[in-house]
């Protein structure tokens, strides 16, 4: 494969991931609207539901990290979700200070109603077209992308651009 072909493939994959991210955000926004919630509240619910689907749980601190909110903003968000009957906070660990977030059966059913048809379409129309080996390779690719992005996010950001943008490198 030539350098030009490789670059074209990279660009198509990058665009595909960007488009997936945009669609994911749009589904979150529509789920929020469907439930009458703020999009950040729906994003938090999806994080809690996704953790449960993976057989895991989230604490308020971990949720705060996942949705990039301060601890106080996360507390206010969790208060809204709990008052709406979407989540419960429980103390399930030996260390009673640790709080576990759980979705309620009602919100779990609503999420299944909303996202279930899409999940079925993806399983039937997309996943079935690929061999188990192709899917394993794709999982590895996604894991590598995630690890690279996570590592990059842990690095300090570049300094903010100066007021005199005309003299910064790469502007011309």
GROMACS elastic network, one bead per residue, 0.5 to 0.9 nm:
[ bonds ]
;  ai    aj funct       b0    kb
    1     4     6  0.81088   500
    1     5     6  0.60301   500
    1     6     6  0.63448   500
    2     5     6  0.51259   500
    2     6     6  0.61426   500
    2     7     6  0.85371   500
    3     6     6  0.50569   500
    3     7     6  0.60836   500
    3     8     6  0.85571   500
    4     7     6  0.51199   500
    4     8     6  0.61638   500
    4     9     6  0.86788   500
    5     8     6  0.50034   500
    5     9     6  0.62025   500
    5    10     6  0.85788   500
    6     9     6  0.51208   500
    6    10     6  0.61554   500
    6    11     6  0.86138   500
    7    11     6  0.61222   500
    7    12     6  0.86273   500
    8    11     6  0.50704   500
    8    12     6  0.62016   500
    8    13     6  0.86345   500
    9    12     6  0.50887   500
    9    13     6  0.61341   500
    9    14     6  0.84507   500
   10    13     6  0.51988   500
   10    14     6  0.60100   500
   10    15     6  0.85165   500
   11    14     6  0.50099   500
   11    15     6  0.60262   500
   11    16     6  0.84693   500
   12    15     6  0.50843   500
   12    16     6  0.60621   500
   12    17     6  0.86651   500
   13    17     6  0.62336   500
   13    18     6  0.85720   500
   14    17     6  0.52062   500
   14    18     6  0.61668   500
   14    19     6  0.85810   500
   15    19     6  0.60169   500
   15    20     6  0.84791   500
   16    19     6  0.50901   500
   16    20     6  0.61109   500
   16    21     6  0.86267   500
   17    21     6  0.61798   500
   17    22     6  0.86144   500
   18    21     6  0.50935   500
   18    22     6  0.62392   500
   18    23     6  0.86809   500
   19    23     6  0.61515   500
   19    24     6  0.85039   500
   20    23     6  0.50931   500
   20    24     6  0.60430   500
   20    25     6  0.86159   500
   21    25     6  0.62147   500
   21    26     6  0.85769   500
   22    25     6  0.51769   500
   22    26     6  0.62038   500
   22    27     6  0.87239   500
   23    27     6  0.61206   500
   23    28     6  0.85263   500
   24    27     6  0.51819   500
   24    28     6  0.62522   500
   24    29     6  0.86357   500
   25    28     6  0.50249   500
   25    29     6  0.61197   500
   25    30     6  0.86308   500
   25    39     6  0.89634   500
   25    43     6  0.87230   500
   26    30     6  0.61049   500
   26    31     6  0.84514   500
   27    30     6  0.50655   500
   27    31     6  0.59807   500
   27    32     6  0.84657   500
   27   115     6  0.86024   500
   28    31     6  0.50480   500
   28    32     6  0.61301   500
   28    33     6  0.86507   500
   28    39     6  0.65958   500
   28    40     6  0.86965   500
   28    42     6  0.63586   500
   28    43     6  0.62515   500
   28    46     6  0.79495   500
   29    32     6  0.50742   500
   29    33     6  0.62726   500
   29    34     6  0.86159   500
   29    38     6  0.81370   500
   29    39     6  0.52798   500
   29    40     6  0.86151   500
   29    42     6  0.75237   500
   29    43     6  0.83281   500
   30    34     6  0.59751   500
   30    35     6  0.85193   500
   30    39     6  0.82682   500
   31    34     6  0.50072   500
   31    35     6  0.62089   500
   31    36     6  0.84264   500
   31    37     6  0.82734   500
   31    39     6  0.79972   500
   31    42     6  0.67189   500
   31    43     6  0.89985   500
   31   111     6  0.81418   500
   31   114     6  0.71223   500
   31   115     6  0.85344   500
   32    35     6  0.52061   500
   32    36     6  0.58567   500
   32    38     6  0.58734   500
   32    39     6  0.51279   500
   32    40     6  0.81708   500
   32    41     6  0.73473   500
   32    42     6  0.50580   500
   32    43     6  0.80609   500
   33    37     6  0.59871   500
   33    38     6  0.74586   500
   33    39     6  0.76206   500
   33    42     6  0.88293   500
   34    37     6  0.77530   500
   34   114     6  0.85707   500
   35    38     6  0.89093   500
   35    42     6  0.82426   500
   35   110     6  0.86590   500
   37    40     6  0.81230   500
   37    41     6  0.61901   500
   37    42     6  0.64543   500
   38    41     6  0.52403   500
   38    42     6  0.65103   500
   38    43     6  0.87313   500
   39    42     6  0.50429   500
   39    43     6  0.60794   500
   39    44     6  0.86219   500
   40    44     6  0.62158   500
   40    45     6  0.86494   500
   40    67     6  0.77604   500
   40    77     6  0.82042   500
   41    44     6  0.51041   500
   41    45     6  0.62956   500
   41    46     6  0.87070   500
   41    77     6  0.63058   500
   41    78     6  0.81481   500
   41    80     6  0.82279   500
   41    81     6  0.72181   500
   42    46     6  0.61376   500
   42    47     6  0.85810   500
   43    46     6  0.51205   500
   43    47     6  0.62691   500
   43    48     6  0.87699   500
   43    67     6  0.72558   500
   44    47     6  0.50677   500
   44    48     6  0.63043   500
   44    49     6  0.86315   500
   44    63     6  0.70297   500
   44    64     6  0.86707   500
   44    66     6  0.83725   500
   44    67     6  0.67419   500
   44    74     6  0.89234   500
   44    77     6  0.82955   500
   44    78     6  0.85270   500
   45    48     6  0.51156   500
   45    49     6  0.60633   500
   45    50     6  0.84067   500
   45    81     6  0.81525   500
   45    86     6  0.78631   500
   45    87     6  0.80103   500
   45   103     6  0.75282   500
   45   107     6  0.85619   500
   46    49     6  0.50342   500
   46    50     6  0.58331   500
   46    51     6  0.84232   500
   46   111     6  0.83800   500
   47    50     6  0.51108   500
   47    51     6  0.61353   500
   47    52     6  0.86375   500
   47    58     6  0.82317   500
   47    63     6  0.72914   500
   47    66     6  0.76649   500
   47    67     6  0.82159   500
   48    51     6  0.52385   500
   48    52     6  0.63356   500
   48    53     6  0.87611   500
   48    57     6  0.70445   500
   48    58     6  0.63785   500
   48    63     6  0.77431   500
   48    87     6  0.86982   500
   48   101     6  0.69115   500
   48   102     6  0.67321   500
   48   103     6  0.66820   500
   49    52     6  0.51060   500
   49    53     6  0.62306   500
   49    54     6  0.87742   500
   49    57     6  0.87971   500
   49   102     6  0.78529   500
   49   103     6  0.64082   500
   49   107     6  0.89208   500
   49   108     6  0.72129   500
   49   111     6  0.84066   500
   50    53     6  0.50020   500
   50    54     6  0.63584   500
   50    55     6  0.87418   500
   50    56     6  0.85127   500
   50    57     6  0.89279   500
   51    54     6  0.51427   500
   51    55     6  0.64126   500
   51    57     6  0.53960   500
   51    58     6  0.67191   500
   52    56     6  0.51404   500
   52    57     6  0.57511   500
   52    58     6  0.83700   500
   52   102     6  0.77183   500
   52   103     6  0.81910   500
   53    56     6  0.73027   500
   54    57     6  0.84797   500
   57   100     6  0.65203   500
   57   101     6  0.66249   500
   57   102     6  0.72964   500
   58    61     6  0.79778   500
   58    62     6  0.59036   500
   58    63     6  0.60879   500
   58    99     6  0.84262   500
   58   100     6  0.59326   500
   58   101     6  0.56378   500
   58   102     6  0.79528   500
   59    62     6  0.52269   500
   59    63     6  0.61498   500
   59    64     6  0.85136   500
   59    89     6  0.88314   500
   59    98     6  0.72528   500
   59    99     6  0.56171   500
   59   101     6  0.57937   500
   60    63     6  0.50527   500
   60    64     6  0.60394   500
   60    65     6  0.87295   500
   60    71     6  0.77627   500
   60    74     6  0.70471   500
   60    75     6  0.74798   500
   60    78     6  0.80874   500
   60    89     6  0.89383   500
   60    99     6  0.69638   500
   60   100     6  0.73512   500
   60   101     6  0.69959   500
   61    64     6  0.50274   500
   61    65     6  0.64596   500
   61    66     6  0.88002   500
   61    70     6  0.89972   500
   61    71     6  0.67840   500
   61    74     6  0.82354   500
   62    65     6  0.51121   500
   62    66     6  0.62441   500
   62    67     6  0.88071   500
   63    67     6  0.62080   500
   63    68     6  0.82150   500
   63    69     6  0.84154   500
   63    74     6  0.77171   500
   63   101     6  0.88977   500
   64    67     6  0.55032   500
   64    68     6  0.56956   500
   64    69     6  0.50930   500
   64    70     6  0.62938   500
   64    71     6  0.61466   500
   64    73     6  0.83554   500
   64    74     6  0.57857   500
   64    75     6  0.88175   500
   65    68     6  0.50813   500
   65    69     6  0.67373   500
   65    70     6  0.81457   500
   65    71     6  0.88408   500
   66    69     6  0.81393   500
   67    74     6  0.87791   500
   69    72     6  0.80618   500
   69    73     6  0.59890   500
   69    74     6  0.59554   500
   70    73     6  0.52071   500
   70    74     6  0.61040   500
   70    75     6  0.85843   500
   71    74     6  0.50515   500
   71    75     6  0.61470   500
   71    76     6  0.87533   500
   72    75     6  0.50479   500
   72    76     6  0.63873   500
   72    77     6  0.86742   500
   73    76     6  0.51417   500
   73    77     6  0.61842   500
   73    78     6  0.86251   500
   74    78     6  0.60352   500
   74    79     6  0.84811   500
   75    78     6  0.50830   500
   75    79     6  0.61169   500
   75    80     6  0.87126   500
   76    79     6  0.50495   500
   76    80     6  0.64021   500
   76    81     6  0.88013   500
   77    80     6  0.51920   500
   77    81     6  0.63266   500
   77    82     6  0.86224   500
   78    81     6  0.50068   500
   78    82     6  0.59242   500
   78    83     6  0.83799   500
   78    87     6  0.77931   500
   78    88     6  0.88074   500
   78    89     6  0.86396   500
   78   101     6  0.89814   500
   79    82     6  0.51506   500
   79    83     6  0.60096   500
   79    84     6  0.85206   500
   80    83     6  0.51624   500
   80    84     6  0.61476   500
   80    85     6  0.87115   500
   80    86     6  0.88025   500
   81    84     6  0.51034   500
   81    85     6  0.63572   500
   81    86     6  0.52790   500
   81    87     6  0.58653   500
   81    88     6  0.83707   500
   82    85     6  0.50799   500
   82    86     6  0.57110   500
   82    88     6  0.58370   500
   82    89     6  0.78358   500
   83    86     6  0.76485   500
   83    87     6  0.83351   500
   84    87     6  0.79921   500
   85    88     6  0.75808   500
   85   103     6  0.87997   500
   85   104     6  0.69948   500
   85   106     6  0.79615   500
   85   107     6  0.79054   500
   86   102     6  0.86548   500
   86   103     6  0.59516   500
   86   104     6  0.54653   500
   86   105     6  0.83142   500
   86   106     6  0.70556   500
   86   107     6  0.53188   500
   86   108     6  0.83733   500
   87   101     6  0.67913   500
   87   102     6  0.54793   500
   87   104     6  0.52248   500
   87   105     6  0.89649   500
   87   107     6  0.77820   500
   88   100     6  0.82757   500
   88   101     6  0.60204   500
   88   102     6  0.53477   500
   88   103     6  0.63886   500
   88   104     6  0.67274   500
   89    99     6  0.62317   500
   89   100     6  0.56624   500
   89   102     6  0.64186   500
   89   103     6  0.89600   500
   90    98     6  0.84510   500
   90    99     6  0.55531   500
   90   100     6  0.52010   500
   90   101     6  0.65663   500
   90   102     6  0.76644   500
   91    94     6  0.84093   500
   91    95     6  0.81674   500
   91    96     6  0.56588   500
   91    97     6  0.71885   500
   91    98     6  0.60948   500
   91   100     6  0.60564   500
   91   101     6  0.89947   500
   92    95     6  0.82165   500
   92    96     6  0.72113   500
   92    98     6  0.75975   500
   92    99     6  0.72553   500
   92   100     6  0.67318   500
   93    96     6  0.59162   500
   93    97     6  0.81657   500
   93    98     6  0.63972   500
   93    99     6  0.79472   500
   93   100     6  0.83113   500
   94    97     6  0.86508   500
   94    98     6  0.83447   500
   95    98     6  0.58856   500
   96    99     6  0.75093   500
  103   106     6  0.81171   500
  103   107     6  0.64104   500
  103   108     6  0.64173   500
  104   107     6  0.54632   500
  104   108     6  0.62144   500
  104   109     6  0.86810   500
  105   108     6  0.50109   500
  105   109     6  0.61419   500
  105   110     6  0.86423   500
  106   109     6  0.51993   500
  106   110     6  0.62622   500
  106   111     6  0.86711   500
  107   111     6  0.59909   500
  107   112     6  0.84442   500
  108   111     6  0.51570   500
  108   112     6  0.62324   500
  108   113     6  0.86605   500
  109   112     6  0.50428   500
  109   113     6  0.61752   500
  109   114     6  0.86862   500
  110   114     6  0.62053   500
  110   115     6  0.85633   500
  111   114     6  0.50788   500
  111   115     6  0.58234   500
  111   116     6  0.75072   500
  112   115     6  0.53061   500
  112   117     6  0.82073   500
  113   116     6  0.55781   500
  113   117     6  0.74362   500
  114   117     6  0.71035   500
  114   118     6  0.81476   500
  115   118     6  0.54463   500
  115   119     6  0.62597   500
  115   120     6  0.88082   500
  116   119     6  0.50106   500
  116   120     6  0.61839   500
  116   121     6  0.86540   500
  117   120     6  0.51373   500
  117   121     6  0.62673   500
  117   122     6  0.87126   500
  118   121     6  0.50568   500
  118   122     6  0.61621   500
  118   123     6  0.85856   500
  119   122     6  0.51594   500
  119   123     6  0.61425   500
  119   124     6  0.85465   500
  120   123     6  0.51561   500
  120   124     6  0.60134   500
  120   125     6  0.81939   500
  121   124     6  0.52117   500
  121   125     6  0.54890   500
  121   126     6  0.74139   500
  122   125     6  0.53870   500
  122   126     6  0.50343   500
  122   127     6  0.62388   500
  122   128     6  0.85524   500
  123   126     6  0.58052   500
  123   128     6  0.63203   500
  124   127     6  0.64063   500
  124   128     6  0.57736   500
  124   129     6  0.83535   500
  125   128     6  0.64036   500
  125   129     6  0.71365   500
  126   129     6  0.55856   500
  126   130     6  0.75158   500
  127   130     6  0.57892   500
  127   131     6  0.84219   500
  127   135     6  0.79530   500
  128   131     6  0.75658   500
  130   133     6  0.79962   500
  130   134     6  0.58834   500
  130   135     6  0.64444   500
  131   134     6  0.51086   500
  131   135     6  0.63245   500
  131   136     6  0.86521   500
  132   135     6  0.50953   500
  132   136     6  0.61440   500
  132   137     6  0.86593   500
  133   136     6  0.50299   500
  133   137     6  0.62118   500
  133   138     6  0.85723   500
  134   137     6  0.51451   500
  134   138     6  0.61658   500
  134   139     6  0.86275   500
  135   139     6  0.60729   500
  135   140     6  0.85680   500
  136   139     6  0.50345   500
  136   140     6  0.62405   500
  136   141     6  0.86174   500
  137   140     6  0.50444   500
  137   141     6  0.61520   500
  137   142     6  0.86746   500
  138   142     6  0.61560   500
  138   143     6  0.85124   500
  139   142     6  0.51445   500
  139   143     6  0.61097   500
  139   144     6  0.85958   500
  140   143     6  0.50120   500
  140   144     6  0.61315   500
  140   145     6  0.86068   500
  141   144     6  0.51354   500
  141   145     6  0.62186   500
  141   146     6  0.86055   500
  142   145     6  0.50248   500
  142   146     6  0.60288   500
  142   147     6  0.85113   500
  143   146     6  0.50618   500
  143   147     6  0.60721   500
  143   148     6  0.85475   500
  144   147     6  0.51301   500
  144   148     6  0.61103   500
  144   149     6  0.85586   500
  145   148     6  0.51677   500
  145   149     6  0.61067   500
  145   150     6  0.84991   500
  146   149     6  0.51740   500
  146   150     6  0.59663   500
  146   151     6  0.84752   500
  147   150     6  0.51060   500
  147   151     6  0.60611   500
  147   152     6  0.85260   500
  148   151     6  0.52030   500
  148   152     6  0.61675   500
  148   153     6  0.86507   500
  149   152     6  0.50347   500
  149   153     6  0.61108   500
  149   154     6  0.87110   500
  150   153     6  0.50929   500
  150   154     6  0.64231   500
  151   154     6  0.52411   500
  151   155     6  0.68519   500
  152   155     6  0.53227   500
  152   156     6  0.83838   500
  153   156     6  0.75721   500
  153   157     6  0.80747   500
  154   157     6  0.87880   500
  156   159     6  0.87042   500
  157   160     6  0.83057   500
  158   161     6  0.85364   500
  159   162     6  0.85343   500
  161   164     6  0.80995   500
  161   165     6  0.68429   500
  161   168     6  0.77138   500
  162   165     6  0.59935   500
  162   167     6  0.87977   500
  162   168     6  0.76351   500
  163   166     6  0.87406   500
  164   167     6  0.60641   500
  164   168     6  0.73437   500
  165   168     6  0.54870   500
  165   169     6  0.89027   500
  165   171     6  0.76455   500
  166   169     6  0.85417   500
  166   171     6  0.63445   500
  166   172     6  0.75617   500
  167   170     6  0.87302   500
  167   171     6  0.71519   500
  167   172     6  0.80396   500
  168   171     6  0.60871   500
  168   172     6  0.82537   500
  169   172     6  0.73060   500
